[in-house]
Amino acid sequence: MYFRLTWVIWASLAALTTESMANDKRKGILHASPTKCVALNQGRTCYADVVFDISAPEAGDYCLRESESKRILQCWANTDSFSYTLNFGSVESVSYELIAKAQRDVLAVTTIEVNWVHKVRTKKRRWRLF
């Protein structure tokens, strides 16, 4: 009984470790810097030069694209590590995906968050006649 319990615990720890390592590999594939863009006022376009560093698990054909519009920004052939500089300009946060060109599988996703310093406030107008 004790042997079976020990074996079950070791097997579950091994499975968790393997899953954790797979998640760590996926996290390290696509890295953007900076991940946040700050505009002065809410609703204003935020501009930044974002550098994407990509470390794919193996050499192959990869593309970087926007998540929403599926617009491809850049593709690379027969390589496993590369970088791309994007002139970012947006009013809202945008997600980017790294895909394998042949299978169109999404390998990694990163988001550039747009924040602002001041929120737009509507002022109450009080009218006085006298």
N, C-alpha and C positions, 0 to 999 in steps of 0.2 A: 504494500500500500504506500509506504513512504517513498519507495523507489519510483512509483508511477507519478506521485504528486511532484516529486523533484523533477522528473522528466518533463511533465506538463509545464512547469514553471520555466524551465530552461528553453523549451520549444517556443513558448510565447514570448520570452525575452528576445530570442533570436529573430522571431518574426517582426517584433517591434523595431529592433535594431536595423534590420534590412529595409523596412518601410521608412524609417527615419533617414537612412543613408540615401534612399531614392529621392526623398523630399529635399534633402540638402543638395543633391546634384541638380535637381530641377531649379532650386532657388538661385544657384550660382551660375546658371546659364546666361541670363540676361540681366545686366546691371546698368541702370541709368543714373547719371549724375548731372545736375541736381534733380531730386525727385519732387521738389516743391518749387513753385514759381509764385512770387508775391507781387500783386498789383497794388497801386495806391488806393483806389476806390473800387467798390463793388460794381461789377458790370464792365469794367475797363479791361482791355486786352493786356495780357501778361506776356512779356517777351523774355526769352532766355535761350542760350546756346546749350542744348542738352547733348551730352556725349553718352552713347550707348556702347558698352563693352560686352561683347558676346564671346562665351567660351562653350562651344558645343561639345557634346560627349564624344563625337567622332567626326572625322572629315566627311563633308558632304555638301550638298547644295541647300542653302538657307536663304530666307527672305525675312525682312523686317517690315511689318505693316501696321496700320491703324486698326484697332479692334472694331470700332463702329462702322466706318465706311469701307473697310477691307481694302483700302488703297495701299498699294505696295510702295514703300519708300526706297528700299535698296535690296538687291540680291547679291549673293556671293556664291562662287562655284568652287567645289573641291577644297574646302578649307574648314578648320575647326575653331579658329579664333580670329576675331576681327573687331573693328570699332567703326562707329558712324556718328557724325556730328549733325544734329538737326537744329535748324533755326526755328525754335518753338515760338508760336504766337497763338494764344487762344484765350477765350473768355471763361471757359470751363475746363475741368479736368479731362484728360485724354489718356486712354489706355493704348499700349502698343504690344504687339505679339511677335514672337519669333516662330516661324513656321518652317517645316521641312518642305522643300520645293516639290519633291516628287509625290509625297503622300498628302500634302496640305495639312499635316498634323500640327497642332499648336504645341510647341515645346515649352514656352515660357511666356508670361505676361507681366508687364510692369506698367505703372500708372504715374503720370506727371500730374500732381495735384496743383490746382490754381487756388490760391488764397488771396485775401485782400487785407489791407490795414484798416480801412474805414468802411463801415457799412453805410449804404444809402438810407437816410432817414427822411421820412416825409414830415414836413413841418406843419403843424396845425396853424391855420390862418384864422386869427380872431379879428373880426371886423368891428370897428367902433364908429358910431356916427358922431359922437361928441366926446 
